Amino acid sequence: DKLMGEVRIKILSLFLLIVSTHCANPTVSIIGAGIGGSSCAYYLHKFAPNESNVFNTHVYDANDYIGGRINEITFGGQLEEIGADAWSPVNFYLQELQQDLGIELGSSNYTGNGELGIWDVTEFVSYVNIILRNLKVDLCVSEKMNEFISNLEVNYGTRQVMGPFSSVNDFLSYGDLSQYTIQEFNSFLQSNCNATQEYMDDLVAPIVRAIYDQPMNLTSFAGEVSLLAIFTPAKWVANGNSQIPKTLLQESGATVHLNTKIDVITWTGNGYQ
C-alpha cells in the first residue's frame, strides 16, 4: 500500500520511544517525524490516561521537513508526490486516520491523452502492450492480489474485534499474512505466476522502486502492498500526503525538532539523554 509506506511491518523500527513513568508528565522522545513517529505522538496524546498524565512529547528528525518518505515538490506548476503518493481503501488504518483528522481527499486533474507508459532510458514503453504480451501472468497476479486483499481484510477485521495486536507475530497470524514474509517478491511472482523478466522489470519493478525505493528482492508482503493502489481505487490528500503526518503532530501537541540528527542515546542512571 503506497502510503504506509507507511503500514509496513517494519514501521516500528523508524522511531524510538523512551518513556519515564515516574513523574506526573512523563517525557517522551520520538526519533523520526514520518508516519511512524507522527502516529506515535498522536496516539500517545489521544489515549493518555487523563489530563494530569499528558506526555511531554518531543519529536526529532534529521530532515528539514515533516513526513519522512512522504514528501512533495512543485514541478511544472503541479504538486507532485516524490514518496508515498497514494493509498488503497483496503488500508483501514489510514482510512480511519484520514476521517479522524478531517483531512480532505484529492481528486484527479489529469488532462493527458490517457496513455500510460514507463521510461526505459531510451523511450516510453506502453504498459498496456506489456500486459497484452504477458496476459496470463497478469491474470495470475491479479488473482494473487485479490487473495492478498482478502487476507488483509481478515486481518483488519480481527483487529477491530479483538483490539490491538500484541506483537508482530500476532499481527501476522491473522489472515495468514506470515506466508508473505518468507519469500522474496521476485521469487513469489516467478513461482506462483511464471512471471517473465519483462513483466517484472518493466511493469512491477518501477512501482516497487517508486513506493519503497527497493529492488525486487524485497519481501512479497511489501511487494504486494506496493501494488495495492494499482488493483484498488487509489486515494490521496488534496494538498499533499504530508498533510497527514503534519496534522498528526499538530494534534499531538508535540514539540518538533527538525534538522536534528540523533547519533547517540545514553542511559544516565536516572533516564536517557
C-alpha positions as CSV (number, residue, x, y, z in Angstrom):
1,D,0.0,0.0,0.0
2,K,1.6,3.1,-1.2
3,L,1.2,5.5,1.7
4,M,2.0,3.2,4.5
5,G,4.9,3.1,3.5
6,E,3.6,3.5,5.7
7,V,1.8,0.4,7.3
8,R,4.8,-1.8,6.7
9,I,5.5,-4.2,9.5
10,K,8.9,-2.6,10.0
11,I,7.4,0.9,10.6
12,L,8.0,0.5,14.4
13,S,11.8,0.5,13.7
14,L,11.6,4.0,12.3
15,F,11.3,5.6,15.7
16,L,12.5,5.1,19.3
17,L,10.1,5.7,22.2
18,I,11.5,6.4,25.6
19,V,9.0,7.0,28.5
20,S,9.7,7.8,32.1
21,T,6.7,6.8,34.2
22,H,8.0,8.2,37.5
23,C,6.7,11.7,37.1
24,A,3.3,13.4,36.6
25,N,4.1,14.4,33.0
26,P,6.5,11.8,31.6
27,T,8.8,13.0,28.8
28,V,8.6,11.0,25.5
29,S,11.3,11.4,22.8
30,I,10.4,10.1,19.4
31,I,13.1,9.8,16.7
32,G,11.6,10.4,13.2
33,A,8.8,12.7,12.0
34,G,7.5,10.4,9.4
35,I,4.2,8.5,9.5
36,G,5.5,6.2,12.3
37,G,6.8,8.9,14.6
38,S,3.9,11.2,14.0
39,S,1.3,8.4,14.6
40,C,3.1,7.5,17.8
41,A,2.9,11.1,19.1
42,Y,-0.8,11.4,18.0
43,Y,-1.9,8.2,19.7
44,L,0.1,8.9,22.9
45,H,-1.9,12.2,23.2
46,K,-5.2,10.6,22.2
47,F,-5.0,7.7,24.6
48,A,-3.3,9.5,27.5
49,P,-5.0,8.1,30.7
50,N,-6.0,11.6,31.9
51,E,-5.1,15.3,31.6
52,S,-2.8,15.1,34.6
53,N,-0.7,12.5,32.8
54,V,-0.3,14.3,29.5
55,F,3.0,13.4,27.8
56,N,5.7,16.0,27.3
57,T,6.5,14.8,23.7
58,H,9.4,15.8,21.6
59,V,9.9,14.6,18.0
60,Y,13.4,14.7,16.4
61,D,14.1,14.4,12.7
62,A,17.3,14.9,10.7
63,N,15.4,16.3,7.7
64,D,14.2,19.9,7.4
65,Y,10.6,18.8,6.8
66,I,7.9,16.7,8.3
67,G,6.9,13.4,6.6
68,G,9.9,11.2,6.1
69,R,9.2,9.2,2.9
70,I,6.0,11.3,2.5
71,N,7.1,14.5,0.7
72,E,6.1,16.6,-2.3
73,I,7.6,19.0,-4.7
74,T,6.1,21.5,-7.2
75,F,7.1,20.5,-10.8
76,G,5.7,22.2,-13.9
77,G,3.2,24.1,-11.7
78,Q,1.8,20.8,-10.3
79,L,2.2,19.4,-6.8
80,E,4.0,16.0,-7.2
81,E,4.4,13.3,-4.6
82,I,8.0,12.1,-4.5
83,G,7.5,9.4,-1.9
84,A,4.3,7.7,-0.8
85,D,1.8,9.0,-3.4
86,A,-1.4,7.2,-2.7
87,W,-3.0,4.5,-0.6
88,S,-5.6,1.8,-1.0
89,P,-9.0,1.8,0.6
90,V,-8.0,-1.7,1.9
91,N,-5.8,0.2,4.3
92,F,-8.4,0.7,7.0
93,Y,-5.9,2.2,9.4
94,L,-5.2,5.1,7.1
95,Q,-8.9,5.4,6.3
96,E,-9.6,5.8,10.0
97,L,-6.8,8.4,10.4
98,Q,-8.0,10.5,7.4
99,Q,-11.5,10.5,8.7
100,D,-10.5,11.2,12.4
101,L,-8.3,14.1,11.3
102,G,-10.9,15.5,8.8
103,I,-8.4,15.7,6.0
104,E,-9.7,16.4,2.5
105,L,-9.1,13.8,-0.1
106,G,-7.8,14.8,-3.6
107,S,-9.3,14.2,-7.0
108,S,-7.6,13.6,-10.3
109,N,-7.0,16.6,-12.5
110,Y,-5.2,14.6,-15.2
111,T,-5.6,16.1,-18.7
112,G,-3.3,13.9,-20.7
113,N,-4.1,11.6,-23.6
114,G,-5.0,8.6,-21.5
115,E,-1.8,6.7,-22.4
116,L,0.4,5.4,-19.6
117,G,4.0,4.3,-20.1
118,I,7.3,3.5,-18.4
119,W,10.5,5.2,-19.4
120,D,13.2,2.6,-20.1
121,V,16.1,5.1,-20.6
122,T,15.5,5.2,-24.4
123,E,11.7,5.6,-24.9
124,F,8.3,5.3,-23.2
125,V,7.1,1.8,-23.2
126,S,3.4,1.3,-23.2
127,Y,2.4,-0.7,-20.1
128,V,-0.7,-1.9,-21.9
129,N,1.4,-3.6,-24.5
130,I,3.4,-5.3,-21.7
131,I,0.3,-6.6,-20.2
132,L,-1.0,-7.9,-23.5
133,R,2.2,-9.8,-24.1
134,N,2.0,-11.2,-20.6
135,L,-1.7,-11.6,-20.2
136,K,-1.7,-14.9,-18.5
137,V,0.9,-13.7,-16.0
138,D,-1.1,-10.5,-15.3
139,L,-4.3,-12.5,-14.7
140,C,-2.5,-14.7,-12.2
141,V,-1.0,-11.7,-10.4
142,S,-4.5,-10.2,-10.3
143,E,-5.8,-13.4,-8.7
144,K,-2.9,-13.4,-6.1
145,M,-3.6,-9.7,-5.3
146,N,-7.3,-10.5,-4.7
147,E,-6.2,-13.3,-2.3
148,F,-3.9,-10.8,-0.6
149,I,-6.6,-8.2,-0.2
150,S,-9.0,-10.8,1.3
151,N,-6.3,-11.8,3.8
152,L,-5.7,-8.1,4.7
153,E,-9.5,-7.6,5.3
154,V,-9.5,-10.6,7.6
155,N,-6.5,-9.1,9.5
156,Y,-8.1,-5.7,9.8
157,G,-11.4,-7.2,10.8
158,T,-9.7,-9.2,13.6
159,R,-8.1,-6.1,15.0
160,Q,-11.5,-4.3,15.1
161,V,-13.0,-7.2,17.1
162,M,-10.0,-8.1,19.3
163,G,-8.3,-4.8,19.7
164,P,-4.6,-4.0,19.0
165,F,-2.2,-6.8,18.3
166,S,0.3,-7.7,21.0
167,S,3.3,-8.4,18.7
168,V,4.4,-8.6,15.1
169,N,3.9,-12.3,15.1
170,D,0.4,-11.8,16.5
171,F,-0.3,-9.4,13.7
172,L,1.0,-11.8,11.0
173,S,-1.0,-14.7,12.3
174,Y,-4.4,-13.3,11.3
175,G,-5.3,-13.6,7.7
176,D,-2.2,-15.8,7.3
177,L,0.0,-12.8,6.4
178,S,3.1,-14.6,7.6
179,Q,3.2,-16.5,4.3
180,Y,4.1,-13.3,2.5
181,T,7.2,-12.7,4.7
182,I,9.1,-15.8,3.9
183,Q,9.7,-15.3,0.2
184,E,11.2,-12.5,-1.9
185,F,8.8,-10.8,-4.3
186,N,10.5,-11.7,-7.5
187,S,10.6,-15.4,-6.5
188,F,7.0,-15.2,-5.4
189,L,5.9,-13.9,-8.9
190,Q,8.0,-16.5,-10.7
191,S,7.0,-19.5,-8.6
192,N,3.3,-18.6,-8.5
193,C,2.6,-16.9,-11.8
194,N,5.6,-17.8,-14.0
195,A,6.3,-14.1,-14.3
196,T,8.5,-13.1,-17.2
197,Q,11.6,-10.9,-16.8
198,E,9.9,-8.3,-19.0
199,Y,6.8,-8.2,-16.7
200,M,8.9,-7.9,-13.6
201,D,11.5,-5.4,-14.9
202,D,9.2,-3.1,-17.0
203,L,6.0,-3.3,-15.1
204,V,6.4,-4.3,-11.4
205,A,9.9,-3.1,-10.6
206,P,9.2,0.6,-11.4
207,I,6.2,0.6,-9.0
208,V,8.2,-1.1,-6.2
209,R,11.0,1.4,-6.8
210,A,8.6,4.4,-6.6
211,I,6.9,3.2,-3.5
212,Y,9.6,1.7,-1.3
213,D,12.8,2.5,-3.2
214,Q,13.7,-1.2,-3.0
215,P,14.7,-3.8,-5.5
216,M,12.5,-6.7,-6.4
217,N,14.0,-9.0,-3.7
218,L,12.0,-7.3,-1.0
219,T,9.5,-9.5,0.8
220,S,6.4,-10.5,-1.1
221,F,4.4,-8.7,1.7
222,A,6.0,-5.4,0.8
223,G,5.8,-6.1,-2.9
224,E,2.1,-6.8,-2.9
225,V,1.5,-3.8,-0.6
226,S,3.2,-1.7,-3.4
227,L,0.7,-3.0,-5.9
228,L,-2.4,-2.4,-3.8
229,A,-3.2,1.0,-5.2
230,I,-2.9,-0.3,-8.7
231,F,-5.5,-3.0,-8.1
232,T,-7.9,-0.9,-5.9
233,P,-9.1,2.7,-6.3
234,A,-6.2,4.9,-5.1
235,K,-6.7,7.7,-2.6
236,W,-4.6,10.7,-1.7
237,V,-4.7,14.0,0.2
238,A,-5.8,17.2,-1.7
239,N,-2.8,19.3,-0.6
240,G,-0.2,16.6,-0.4
241,N,0.0,13.4,1.6
242,S,2.5,15.0,4.0
243,Q,-0.6,16.8,5.5
244,I,-1.3,13.5,7.4
245,P,1.9,13.4,9.5
246,K,1.8,17.2,9.8
247,T,-1.7,17.1,11.2
248,L,-0.9,14.2,13.4
249,L,1.9,16.2,15.0
250,Q,-0.2,19.3,15.3
251,E,-3.0,17.4,17.0
252,S,-0.5,15.7,19.4
253,G,0.8,18.9,20.8
254,A,4.4,17.6,20.4
255,T,7.4,19.8,20.1
256,V,9.1,19.0,16.7
257,H,12.8,19.5,16.3
258,L,13.8,19.4,12.6
259,N,17.4,19.4,11.3
260,T,18.2,17.4,14.4
261,K,20.1,14.2,13.9
262,I,20.2,11.8,16.9
263,D,23.5,9.9,16.9
264,V,23.7,8.5,20.4
265,I,21.3,7.7,23.2
266,T,22.8,7.4,26.6
267,W,21.4,5.9,29.9
268,T,22.5,8.2,32.7
269,G,21.2,6.1,35.6
270,N,18.1,8.2,36.1
271,G,17.0,8.4,32.5
272,Y,18.1,8.8,28.9
273,Q,19.7,11.7,27.2
